[in-house]
C-alpha cells in the first residue's frame, strides 16, 4: 500500500540515464528560481515606507533615491553572480566562492547562513501567502498553521516528483504575477501621464524634512534591500540547467535582475506618486491596485497572484537548498545522505529535510513568522558580503583579462552588502541577535561531522591502517517460537553458514511451557543448543536483547561475528504478513540500529 501511494504521489522511478531529461530550460528556471526574489517586490518597497513614516509622510520622496540605491546594489549583485556562474560552473554559489578564496570558516559561515535562509524562505513565504488567503476569508484564520503545513506538503511532493514537473506547474502563477504587476505599473504610469492622478498627493522631490538623518536613511535602505533576497539562488542551482548550463544560468540571472528592477521601480514610483502610506491591515501593493483600478476584477487578479507568488517563493528554497547541501556533503560537513538522488533523480533527502524543518518553524511560531523577515534578510546579506569579497580577492590574485572592471563591480557589491549587514545588526539587533548564536553552533556541527568523517576515513583506509583482524567464526542466534517448517527452514540456512555455532533462543512465559518446549526440542534437534529465557513479565524483546548483548560482548573478545536469523512466514497475500509475523517484525524493529550485529530474515513461503 505504501509503495502504491508513493508511486501515485511521486511517480515511477527514473533511470540514472534519464537525468538529462530532468534539466530545465531558461523559461522554467526563471520561474522556479526567481519566485523568491520577485515575490519580495510585494513587501520590499513597503519596508522602506515603514521606516520613513516614522518621520512624516513628507519624507516619502526619499523612497526614490533609496530605491535607486537598491537598484545599484541589485546591479552589482547580478553582475557579480554572473561572474560567479562562469567561475564556478558546478554550483555552490557563495559557499564555494567564500571557501576557495577566503578560507574554510568563511565558507562555512556563508553555507550555514544560506541553509538557514532557505528554511526561513519556505516558512516565511508560505506563512505570508497563507495570511493573504485567510485575510480574504477570515473564517479560515484559526486554521493558519494547518493550511501553511498543507502548502509545504504540496510543494514538497511537487519537488519530489522532479524539478521538471514542479517547474511545469509552478511557472504559470509566477508569470501571471509578473504580468499583473506590469499591467499595474503600466496603467498607473499612464494615469499619471494623462493627469488622472493629482500631483498634490505627494511631496515634491527635494522637499526639506525635519528630523531626517543619515542613520534613518540607511535603515530604510537596509529594509528595502530585503527585496534582494533570493538573487543568489541561480548560482547555487547551475546543475539544474540544460546544457550549456553556465550560459543558460547567466541569461536567466540577467532576466531575473531585469524583471526585479522593473517591477521594484514601478511599485516604488507609484507608491510615491500616489502618496501611499503603509497600513497594518492593507499592503502597499493592494492600495496601489485599488487606486489604479478600483475594486474590480483587476484588483482581485493582482491580489490573487500576489498571494500565489508569496507561497510559491518557497520553491526557490526547494530548488537551491538541496544543491547547496550536496556541495557541503561532498566536503563532508553534513551527512553524505544529502548527495543521494531519489526515485525521480532529485536530491530527495535535502527536499524532505527542508520541508520538515520549515514545518517545525511554522508550528513553533504558530504561522506568525513575519518577525523572522529581518533574520531572513540578514541571513542572505552575510553570504552576499562574503561572496563579493571572495571574488574581489580572486581577481586581485589571478588578474585575468578585464579584471579591473570585475574588481570594481565586486568591490562595490561587497561594500554596499557590508553596510546593509551592519545596519541590520545595529537597527534590528533585537530581531537578528540570534544569528550570533546559531551560526557558531552550525559551524561547530559542521566541524564535528567533518572530524567524524576524517577519523572514520583514516581507520578505513587500507594503505594507512593495520590489517583488519580476521573473523574466527560466526555465532548465529535463532529466535524460535515453536517447532515449525519456518523454524526448520531458518535452521537449515543457519547450518549452511556455521553448523557448530548456532544458538536457538526460546522465550516462554510459563515455567511448565519452558520444560515442555525443551523436551520437544531435544528430541527434534539434539545437536543444536537451546537457550530458554523465562519471561515472567511476558516480554519477548527485553530478555532477547539482553541475551544478544551478552553473546555479542563475548563474541567480540574472540573476533566472532554475531548474526541474528529471524524466521518469517510469507503468505500468498501481502497484507496477511502482519497477521503472521508480529513478533518477527517487533524483533527486527528493535534490532535494526544495533551495532555489530547482522540481522537477516529467512522467509518460508506458505502455499495457501
Secondary structure, 3 states (H helix, E strand, C coil): CHHHHHHHHHCCCCCHHHHHHHCECHHHHHHHHHHHHHHHHHCHHHHHHHHHCCCCHHHHHHHHHHHHHHHHHHHHHHHHHHHHHHHCCCCCHHHHHHHHHHCHHHHHHHHHHHHHHHHHHHHHHHHHHHHHHHHHCHHHHHHHHHHHHHHHHHHHHHHHCCHHHHHHHHHHHHHHHHHHHHHHHHHHHHHHHCCCCCHHHCCCCCCCCCCCCHHHHHHHHHHHHHHHCCCCHHHHCHHHECCCHHHHHHHHHHHHHHHHHHHHHHHHHHHHHHCCCCCCCCCHHHHHHHHHHCCCHHHHHHHHHHHHHHHHCHHHHHHHHHHHHHHHHHCCCCCHHHHCCCCCCCCHHHHHHHHHHHHHHHHHCCCCCHHHHHHHHHHHHHHHHHHHHHHHHHHHHHCCCCHHHHHHHHHHHHHHHHHHHHHHHHHCHHHHCCHHHHHHHHHHHHHHHHHHHHHHHHHHCHHHCCCCCCCCEEEEEEECCCCCHHHHHHHHHHHHHHCCCEEEEECCCCHHHHHHHHHHHHHHCCCCEEEECCCCCCCCHHHHHHHHHHHHHHHHHCCEEEEEEEEEEECCCHHHHHHHCHHHHHHHHHHCCCCCEEEEEEEEECCC
